[in-house]
Amino acid sequence: MSLLPYLIAAWIFLVGAYGLATSRNLIHAVGCLAVCQSSTYVLLLAVGYRTGGTAPVFSDLKPGSRPLVDPVVQALTLTDVVVGATLTALLLALVIQIDKRHGTVDPDHLSELRG
């Protein structure tokens, strides 16, 4: 088990979180949020990875001859990709509506959203 994929996932998350915290543009913030979520792909794949393992489907190998990777983690990663794409599309649609109504995508200039 290597620590490198977990460090890469943490680094990707931190880069996205930094961009999200320093963003002054809602489109940029949505992109940074997508980067944060992409760190979960690396994390999930790191959890399910087995050295020398093969995919458990469409394999010509005899059962028990080689280790297999966990298909549940791969399915979770695929679900995460779909949810991430959907969330990004929804947030970009909201940013477009904010731009149409307020004429800006800078969160500091959206005074109606302040409490």
N, C-alpha and C positions, 0 to 999 in steps of 0.2 A: 504494500500500500504506500503510495507516494503522497506527499503533502503538497506537491506542486499544483495540482488542479484546484485544491481548496484555496491556496494562496492566490491563484489566478482569478477564481470566482470572487474572492474578497476584494482584489484590486479592481476588477471590473465594476463591482458594486460601489466601491469608494469613488471611482472616477465619475460614475453616473450621479452619485449623491452630491459630489462637489459641484458638478455642472448644474444640478437641480437647485442647489442652494445659492449659487451665484448667478443664475439666469435672470435676465431682464426682458425675456421674450418668451411668450407662452409656447410658441412652436419649438423653441430650443428646449424648454422645460419638458415638453412631451417627448422629445428625442432623448433627453437625459433619463427620463423615466423608463423608456424602452431599453436603454443601456443597462440601467439597474436591473431590470427584469431579465435581461440576457445573462446576467451572472447566475441566475437560478438554473439556466440550461446547463452551464458548466458544472454547477454544483450537483445537479441531479445525475448528469452523466458520470461525474466522478464517483458518486455513491454506487452506481450500478456497474461500473467498469470492473472487469476481472481480467487479469493478465493471461493472455493466451485463450481467452474465451471466444466463443463464436455465437452468432445469433441463433436463437432457439427455433427459428422457423426456416423452412426451405434448406435444410441441411442434409447432406448425404452421409453424415457421420453416424456411426453406431452409437446408440445410447450409452453414455458413461465413458466414451473414449476420450472426450475433451470436455473441459468445463464450459458451461454456457453462461452467457450474461443474463441478468435479471430482466425479463421482458416488461415487468410492471414499471420499472424505472424508465424504460424507453417510452412506454405509453404515457407516463406522467410528463415526460419531457415534451412529447408531441402535443399533449393537451396544453402544456404551458406555452408552447409556441403559438397555438391557435388562440388561446386566451390573450396572450400578449399582442398579437396582431389585431384582435378585435378591440381591445382596450385602446390601443394606439389610434385606430381608426375613429373610435368614438370620441376620444379626447381631441383629435384634430378637427373633427366636425364641430365640437363645442368651441374650439378656438376660432373657427371660421365664423360661427354665429356671433361670438364676442366681437370679432373684428367688424362684422356688418353692423352691429348695434351701437358700438362705442367708437369705432374708427381707430382702434389701437389694440396691439397685443402686448403692450407693456403693462405688467400687473401694477406698477406704481401709479399709472395714470387712470386706473379703473377705480375712481372714487366711489362709485355706487356700491362696490363690493365691500367697502370698509364698514365696520360696525359702529 
